[in-house]
Amino acid sequence: MSRKKINRLRERFKKGMATSFKKINSSIETDSFLYNEDIEGSIAHTEMLAKQKIISPSESTKIIRGLKKIKSEIKSNKFIFSDELEDIHLNIETRLFELIGETAGKLHTARSRNDQVVTDLKLWMKKDQISILKKIKKVKSVLVQLAKKNVKTIIPGLTHFQSAQPISAGHYFLAYYEMFKRDTVRFCEALKRIDENPLGSCALAGTQYKINRFQTSKKLGFKKPSKNSIDSVADRDFVIDFLSNASVLSVHLSRISEEIVLFSSDLINIFRLSDEVVSSSSILPQKRNPDGAELIRAKAAITFSNLNSALNLLKALPLTYSKDLQEDKQLVVNASNNLKISLDCIIDILNNLEINKKNAESYLNNSFSNATELADWLVINLNYTFRDAHSMSSKIVNYAEKKRKFLKDLNLTDYKKFDSRISKNLMNSLKIENAVNNKISYGGTSTSEVSKMIILAKKEILNEKI
């Protein structure tokens, strides 16, 4: 298909663009993905113009027919994008002139590229964030499945990456479920804020044409039109919202990935990843590298930098539109692509993760992770204050360390050296499984509480309206 590379917006100038200016000014490589939204917005705008009798019905029909043909051409890879035409808007408009002639010029009545581009981006981001929300929902479902499978599996709970207390592995996976649940809330809130239609704000001041912005809002699926034309074209808060939410989500993805990397290491070996989600080394044949988890970690860093770039882009930008805003789209798309591949990857990793129960049990039995149970027993049974119980337990731990034993290895005689009132039922409290099941507080790690939370989580997922 031939293309006349005529930029109608250059008619004021006698000379063509310098090569460097053309390169830096063109955004077609980064905004061509908005073609569907650009055409969708143009069709809604055309229908509104006709209904308001700003253009005739026949002109509207002609324009819409041309726009639909352009959409078909782009989808079938028959459309030639030109950097001479700067952006997706002028590329489509120029092709429309080729198809229907001067009637194409009426399409841009009562709008500007300023409100057009922000409308396009909002339309695309609304759809994209719903796609991301669906992937987050899958992650949560997998975590709940893992939790259900491992309610009675006991693993070390850590603080400062040292054994702290034994916990249900189901409780551990539900901790990440809660993180991703908050991500769902954040993205849903962002969708509410993005749901204002800027189309019709024009360059910055609105228009003298009697347009109906409520009609275009309804047609495009926006809740309502934006209230201030200046803010409408200058606003990129919704970009910051997205990148901020993407960054928090990336933190959660990175944290669970970090633990998968650590716990699947042969130095710890509590997690085992199946062959589908590991790779080998070019020189070390024994290696089972968790590359997917490592790359999720890395992509989080890139998403953080996208947020920082967007904030810096906006921080000193005067109202209303400046070409600086052209750079926002690649930040959004890059973050979105990284999020989606990371979410898909973590789903596969979690679906291919098993717990090495013997190793977990060995770590717990060879640690002082039940020391809190000793302190609690002293409080409950001997009326110690907790601070006194903590002090006494510390002394007993020191004693056990000197004897190269753990609390379970000490006999009743050893304990009575510290307090003659200590009885043999202490030994039952020190058992790892009891240390877990004694944590009956709401949200605690006992199997009864974890089972309740799994039921609640399943209901929450089922009731999500995404």
C-alpha positions as CSV (number, residue, x, y, z in Angstrom):
1,M,0.0,0.0,0.0
2,S,1.5,3.3,-1.0
3,R,1.5,6.2,1.4
4,K,1.8,9.9,0.8
5,K,3.9,11.1,3.7
6,I,2.2,14.5,4.1
7,N,2.2,15.9,7.6
8,R,-0.6,18.5,7.4
9,L,0.5,20.0,10.7
10,R,3.8,21.2,8.9
11,E,2.1,23.4,6.5
12,R,2.9,26.5,8.5
13,F,6.6,25.8,8.1
14,K,8.7,26.5,5.0
15,K,11.4,23.9,5.7
16,G,11.2,20.2,6.5
17,M,12.2,18.7,9.8
18,A,15.8,18.2,10.7
19,T,16.7,14.5,10.9
20,S,17.5,14.7,14.6
21,F,14.2,16.5,15.3
22,K,12.2,14.0,13.3
23,K,13.8,11.2,15.3
24,I,13.2,12.7,18.7
25,N,9.7,14.0,17.9
26,S,8.3,10.8,16.5
27,S,6.5,8.5,18.9
28,I,5.0,6.0,16.4
29,E,7.3,3.3,17.6
30,T,6.0,3.6,21.1
31,D,2.3,4.6,20.6
32,S,1.3,2.5,17.6
33,F,-0.1,-0.1,20.1
34,L,-2.9,2.4,20.8
35,Y,-4.3,2.1,17.3
36,N,-7.4,0.2,18.5
37,E,-8.2,2.7,21.2
38,D,-7.5,5.7,18.9
39,I,-10.0,4.3,16.3
40,E,-12.5,3.4,19.0
41,G,-12.3,7.0,20.4
42,S,-12.6,8.5,16.9
43,I,-15.7,6.4,16.1
44,A,-17.4,7.5,19.3
45,H,-16.4,11.1,18.6
46,T,-17.8,10.9,15.1
47,E,-21.1,9.5,16.2
48,M,-21.4,12.2,18.7
49,L,-20.6,15.0,16.2
50,A,-23.3,13.6,13.9
51,K,-25.9,13.3,16.7
52,Q,-25.2,16.9,17.7
53,K,-25.6,17.9,14.0
54,I,-22.0,19.2,13.9
55,I,-21.4,17.0,10.9
56,S,-23.9,15.3,8.6
57,P,-25.0,11.6,8.9
58,S,-23.5,10.8,5.6
59,E,-20.1,12.3,6.6
60,S,-20.3,10.3,9.8
61,T,-20.9,7.1,7.9
62,K,-18.1,7.8,5.5
63,I,-15.6,8.6,8.3
64,I,-16.6,5.5,10.4
65,R,-16.3,3.3,7.3
66,G,-12.9,4.6,6.7
67,L,-11.8,4.1,10.3
68,K,-13.0,0.5,10.3
69,K,-11.0,-0.2,7.1
70,I,-7.9,1.3,8.7
71,K,-8.4,-0.9,11.7
72,S,-8.6,-3.9,9.4
73,E,-5.5,-2.9,7.6
74,I,-3.5,-2.6,10.8
75,K,-4.7,-5.9,12.1
76,S,-3.8,-7.7,8.9
77,N,-0.3,-5.9,8.8
78,K,-1.1,-4.1,5.6
79,F,-0.8,-0.6,7.2
80,I,2.5,1.2,6.8
81,F,3.4,3.4,9.8
82,S,5.5,6.5,9.0
83,D,7.7,8.4,11.4
84,E,7.2,11.4,9.1
85,L,3.7,11.5,10.6
86,E,4.9,11.6,14.2
87,D,2.4,9.6,16.1
88,I,-0.5,7.1,15.9
89,H,-3.1,9.9,15.5
90,L,-1.6,11.5,12.4
91,N,-0.8,8.1,10.9
92,I,-4.5,7.1,11.1
93,E,-5.7,10.6,10.1
94,T,-3.5,10.7,7.0
95,R,-4.6,7.3,5.9
96,L,-8.2,8.4,6.4
97,F,-7.6,11.3,4.0
98,E,-6.3,8.8,1.4
99,L,-9.4,6.7,1.8
100,I,-12.2,9.2,1.9
101,G,-10.8,12.5,0.9
102,E,-11.4,15.9,2.5
103,T,-14.3,14.6,4.6
104,A,-11.5,13.2,6.9
105,G,-10.7,16.7,8.0
106,K,-14.0,16.9,9.8
107,L,-13.1,14.1,12.2
108,H,-10.8,16.5,14.2
109,T,-13.6,19.0,14.9
110,A,-13.9,19.7,18.6
111,R,-10.9,17.7,19.7
112,S,-7.1,17.9,19.9
113,R,-4.3,15.4,20.0
114,N,-3.9,16.5,23.6
115,D,-7.3,15.1,24.8
116,Q,-7.1,12.3,22.1
117,V,-3.9,10.8,23.4
118,V,-4.9,10.8,27.1
119,T,-8.2,9.2,26.1
120,D,-6.5,6.5,24.1
121,L,-4.1,5.8,27.0
122,K,-6.8,5.6,29.6
123,L,-8.9,3.3,27.4
124,W,-5.9,1.0,26.9
125,M,-4.9,1.1,30.6
126,K,-8.4,0.2,31.8
127,K,-8.3,-3.0,29.7
128,D,-4.8,-3.7,30.6
129,Q,-5.3,-3.4,34.4
130,I,-8.2,-5.8,34.2
131,S,-5.9,-8.3,32.5
132,I,-3.4,-7.8,35.3
133,L,-6.1,-8.2,37.9
134,K,-7.1,-11.5,36.4
135,K,-3.5,-12.7,36.6
136,I,-3.2,-11.6,40.3
137,K,-6.4,-13.6,40.9
138,K,-4.7,-16.7,39.5
139,V,-1.7,-16.2,41.7
140,K,-3.9,-15.9,44.8
141,S,-5.8,-19.1,43.8
142,V,-2.5,-21.0,43.4
143,L,-1.3,-19.8,46.8
144,V,-4.6,-20.9,48.4
145,Q,-4.2,-24.3,46.8
146,L,-0.7,-24.6,48.2
147,A,-1.9,-23.5,51.6
148,K,-4.6,-26.1,51.6
149,K,-2.1,-28.8,50.6
150,N,0.3,-27.8,53.3
151,V,-1.9,-26.9,56.3
152,K,-0.2,-29.6,58.4
153,T,3.3,-29.2,56.9
154,I,5.5,-27.4,59.4
155,I,8.4,-25.2,58.3
156,P,10.7,-22.7,60.2
157,G,9.2,-19.2,60.5
158,L,12.0,-16.7,60.3
159,T,12.9,-13.3,61.7
160,H,16.2,-11.8,60.6
161,F,16.5,-14.9,58.4
162,Q,17.0,-17.0,61.5
163,S,14.7,-19.7,63.0
164,A,12.2,-18.0,65.1
165,Q,9.1,-20.2,65.5
166,P,7.6,-23.2,63.8
167,I,4.7,-22.4,61.5
168,S,2.3,-24.1,59.2
169,A,3.5,-23.9,55.6
170,G,-0.2,-23.1,54.8
171,H,0.1,-20.1,57.0
172,Y,3.2,-19.0,55.1
173,F,1.6,-19.2,51.7
174,L,-1.5,-17.3,53.0
175,A,0.8,-14.5,54.1
176,Y,1.6,-13.9,50.4
177,Y,-2.1,-14.3,49.5
178,E,-2.8,-11.3,51.8
179,M,-0.1,-9.3,50.0
180,F,-1.6,-10.0,46.6
181,K,-5.1,-9.4,47.9
182,R,-4.0,-5.8,48.8
183,D,-2.7,-5.5,45.3
184,T,-6.1,-6.4,44.0
185,V,-7.6,-3.6,46.1
186,R,-5.1,-1.1,44.9
187,F,-5.6,-1.8,41.2
188,C,-9.4,-1.8,41.7
189,E,-9.2,1.6,43.3
190,A,-7.0,2.9,40.5
191,L,-9.6,1.7,38.0
192,K,-12.2,3.9,39.7
193,R,-10.0,7.0,39.5
194,I,-9.1,6.4,35.8
195,D,-12.7,6.1,34.9
196,E,-13.2,9.8,33.7
197,N,-13.4,10.6,30.0
198,P,-11.1,13.5,28.9
199,L,-12.3,13.5,25.3
200,G,-13.8,16.9,24.4
201,S,-11.4,18.8,26.5
202,C,-9.6,19.7,23.3
203,A,-6.2,21.4,23.6
204,L,-6.9,22.7,27.1
205,A,-9.9,25.0,27.1
206,G,-12.8,22.9,25.8
207,T,-14.6,24.0,22.7
208,Q,-17.3,26.3,21.4
209,Y,-19.0,23.4,19.5
210,K,-22.1,22.0,21.3
211,I,-20.6,18.6,21.9
212,N,-22.1,15.9,24.2
213,R,-19.3,14.6,26.4
214,F,-21.7,12.4,28.3
215,Q,-22.6,10.6,25.1
216,T,-18.9,9.8,24.2
217,S,-18.3,8.8,27.8
218,K,-21.1,6.3,27.8
219,K,-20.0,5.0,24.3
220,L,-16.4,4.5,25.4
221,G,-17.3,2.9,28.8
222,F,-16.2,5.7,31.0
223,K,-18.3,6.4,34.1
224,K,-18.4,10.2,33.5
225,P,-16.6,13.0,31.6
226,S,-13.8,14.8,33.4
227,K,-14.8,18.2,35.0
228,N,-11.8,20.4,34.1
229,S,-10.4,20.7,30.6
230,I,-7.1,22.0,31.9
231,D,-6.5,19.1,34.3
232,S,-7.9,16.6,31.7
233,V,-5.0,17.1,29.3
234,A,-2.3,17.6,31.9
235,D,-3.3,14.8,34.2
236,R,-1.1,11.7,34.4
237,D,-1.9,10.8,38.0
238,F,-3.5,7.6,36.6
239,V,0.0,6.7,35.1
240,I,1.6,7.3,38.6
241,D,-1.3,5.3,40.1
242,F,-0.5,2.4,37.8
243,L,3.2,2.5,38.2
244,S,3.0,2.9,41.9
245,N,0.6,-0.1,42.2
246,A,2.9,-2.0,39.8
247,S,5.8,-1.3,42.0
248,V,4.1,-2.5,45.1
249,L,3.0,-5.6,43.3
250,S,6.5,-6.1,42.1
251,V,7.8,-5.9,45.7
252,H,5.5,-8.8,46.6
253,L,6.6,-10.8,43.5
254,S,10.2,-10.1,44.3
255,R,9.9,-11.0,47.9
256,I,8.4,-14.4,47.2
257,S,10.9,-15.0,44.4
258,E,13.7,-14.2,46.8
259,E,12.5,-16.8,49.3
260,I,12.0,-19.3,46.5
261,V,15.6,-18.7,45.4
262,L,16.9,-19.1,49.0
263,F,14.7,-22.0,50.1
264,S,15.4,-24.0,47.0
265,S,19.1,-23.6,47.3
266,D,20.9,-26.9,48.1
267,L,22.3,-25.1,51.2
268,I,18.8,-24.9,52.6
269,N,16.7,-27.2,50.4
270,I,13.2,-26.7,52.0
271,F,11.7,-26.0,48.6
272,R,12.1,-28.1,45.5
273,L,11.3,-26.8,42.1
274,S,10.5,-29.2,39.3
275,D,12.3,-29.4,36.0
276,E,9.8,-27.1,34.2
277,V,10.9,-24.0,36.1
278,V,14.6,-24.4,36.4
279,S,17.6,-24.2,34.1
280,S,21.1,-25.6,34.0
281,S,24.6,-24.1,33.8
282,S,26.7,-23.9,30.7
283,I,29.6,-25.4,32.6
284,L,28.2,-26.9,35.8
285,P,26.1,-30.0,34.9
286,Q,24.7,-30.5,38.4
287,K,23.0,-27.1,38.6
288,R,19.2,-26.5,39.0
289,N,19.1,-22.7,38.7
290,P,15.8,-20.8,39.7
291,D,16.3,-18.4,36.8
292,G,12.6,-17.5,36.6
293,A,12.5,-16.3,40.2
294,E,15.7,-14.4,39.8
295,L,14.4,-12.6,36.7
296,I,11.2,-11.7,38.5
297,R,13.4,-10.0,41.1
298,A,15.3,-8.1,38.4
299,K,12.1,-7.0,36.6
300,A,10.9,-5.5,39.9
301,A,13.9,-3.1,39.9
302,I,13.0,-2.0,36.3
303,T,9.4,-1.3,37.4
304,F,10.6,0.8,40.3
305,S,12.7,2.8,37.9
306,N,9.7,3.4,35.6
307,L,7.8,4.9,38.6
308,N,10.7,7.1,39.4
309,S,11.0,8.2,35.8
310,A,7.3,9.1,35.6
311,L,7.5,11.1,38.8
312,N,10.6,13.0,37.5
313,L,8.8,13.5,34.2
314,L,5.9,15.3,35.9
315,K,7.5,17.0,38.9
316,A,8.2,20.4,37.2
317,L,5.9,20.2,34.2
318,P,3.8,23.4,33.8
319,L,0.2,23.2,32.8
320,T,-1.1,22.0,30.4
321,Y,0.4,19.7,27.7
322,S,4.1,19.5,27.0
323,K,5.7,17.0,24.7
324,D,7.5,15.5,27.7
325,L,4.3,13.5,28.2
326,Q,5.0,11.6,25.1
327,E,7.4,9.5,27.1
328,D,4.9,8.2,29.6
329,K,3.5,5.4,27.4
330,Q,6.7,3.4,27.1
331,L,7.0,3.5,30.9
332,V,3.5,2.1,31.3
333,V,3.9,-0.5,28.6
334,N,7.3,-1.7,29.9
335,A,5.9,-2.0,33.4
336,S,2.8,-3.8,32.2
337,N,4.8,-6.3,30.1
338,N,7.2,-7.0,33.0
339,L,4.3,-7.5,35.4
340,K,2.4,-9.9,33.2
341,I,5.4,-12.1,32.4
342,S,6.3,-12.0,36.1
343,L,2.8,-13.0,37.2
344,D,2.7,-15.8,34.6
345,C,6.1,-17.0,35.7
346,I,5.3,-17.0,39.5
347,I,2.1,-19.0,38.8
348,D,4.1,-21.7,37.0
349,I,6.8,-21.7,39.7
350,L,4.3,-22.1,42.5
351,N,2.5,-24.8,40.6
352,N,5.8,-26.6,40.4
353,L,7.0,-26.2,44.0
354,E,7.1,-28.9,46.6
355,I,8.3,-28.7,50.2
356,N,11.0,-31.0,51.5
357,K,9.3,-31.9,54.7
358,K,12.2,-34.0,56.1
359,N,14.6,-31.1,55.8
360,A,12.1,-28.7,57.3
361,E,11.6,-31.0,60.2
362,S,15.3,-31.5,60.7
363,Y,15.9,-27.7,60.8
364,L,13.2,-27.3,63.4
365,N,14.4,-30.2,65.5
366,N,17.9,-28.8,65.5
367,S,17.0,-25.3,66.5
368,F,15.6,-23.3,69.5
369,S,12.5,-22.3,67.6
370,N,10.4,-23.7,70.4
371,A,12.0,-21.4,73.0
372,T,8.9,-19.1,73.1
373,E,6.8,-22.2,74.0
374,L,9.1,-22.6,77.1
375,A,8.5,-19.0,78.1
376,D,4.8,-19.2,77.5
377,W,4.6,-22.4,79.6
378,L,6.3,-20.6,82.5
379,V,3.8,-17.8,82.3
380,I,0.7,-20.0,82.0
381,N,1.7,-22.7,84.5
382,L,4.0,-21.0,87.0
383,N,2.6,-17.5,87.0
384,Y,5.8,-15.9,85.7
385,T,5.6,-12.4,84.2
386,F,6.5,-12.7,80.5
387,R,9.7,-10.7,81.0
388,D,10.8,-13.0,83.8
389,A,9.8,-16.0,81.6
390,H,11.9,-14.6,78.8
391,S,14.9,-14.2,81.0
392,M,14.6,-17.7,82.4
393,S,14.1,-19.2,79.0
394,S,17.3,-17.4,77.8
395,K,19.2,-19.0,80.6
396,I,17.9,-22.4,79.8
397,V,18.8,-22.0,76.1
398,N,22.4,-20.9,77.1
399,Y,22.6,-24.0,79.3
400,A,21.4,-26.3,76.5
401,E,23.9,-24.7,74.0
402,K,26.8,-25.4,76.5
403,K,25.7,-29.0,76.7
404,R,25.3,-29.1,72.8
405,K,21.7,-30.0,73.1
406,F,18.4,-28.5,72.1
407,L,15.4,-27.9,74.4
408,K,13.8,-31.2,73.4
409,D,17.0,-33.1,74.4
410,L,17.1,-31.8,78.0
411,N,15.5,-34.0,80.6
412,L,13.2,-32.9,83.5
413,T,16.2,-32.9,85.9
414,D,17.9,-30.3,83.7
415,Y,14.8,-28.1,83.8
416,K,14.3,-28.4,87.5
417,K,17.8,-26.9,88.1
418,F,16.2,-23.6,87.0
419,D,12.9,-24.0,88.8
420,S,11.9,-27.0,90.8
421,R,8.2,-26.4,90.0
422,I,8.7,-27.3,86.3
423,S,6.8,-30.5,85.5
424,K,7.0,-33.1,82.8
425,N,4.0,-31.7,80.9
426,L,6.4,-29.0,79.7
427,M,7.9,-31.5,77.3
428,N,4.6,-31.9,75.5
429,S,4.4,-28.1,74.9
430,L,7.9,-28.1,73.4
431,K,6.9,-30.5,70.6
432,I,7.0,-28.8,67.3
433,E,3.5,-29.7,66.2
434,N,2.1,-28.4,69.5
435,A,4.1,-25.2,69.2
436,V,2.2,-24.7,65.9
437,N,-1.3,-25.7,67.0
438,N,-1.2,-23.8,70.3
439,K,-1.2,-20.5,68.2
440,I,-5.0,-20.3,68.2
441,S,-5.4,-16.5,68.1
442,Y,-7.3,-15.1,65.2
443,G,-4.9,-15.2,62.2
444,G,-2.5,-17.4,64.0
445,T,-0.6,-20.4,62.6
446,S,-2.6,-23.3,64.2
447,T,-4.0,-25.7,61.7
448,S,-7.5,-24.8,62.8
449,E,-7.0,-21.1,62.2
450,V,-5.2,-21.7,58.9
451,S,-8.1,-23.9,57.7
452,K,-10.5,-21.1,58.5
453,M,-8.5,-18.6,56.6
454,I,-8.3,-20.9,53.6
455,I,-12.1,-21.0,53.5
456,L,-12.3,-17.2,53.8
457,A,-9.8,-16.8,51.0
458,K,-11.7,-19.1,48.7
459,K,-14.8,-17.1,49.3
460,E,-13.0,-13.8,48.7
461,I,-11.6,-15.1,45.4
462,L,-15.0,-16.4,44.3
463,N,-16.7,-13.1,45.1
464,E,-14.2,-11.0,43.1
465,K,-15.9,-9.1,40.3
466,I,-13.1,-8.8,37.7
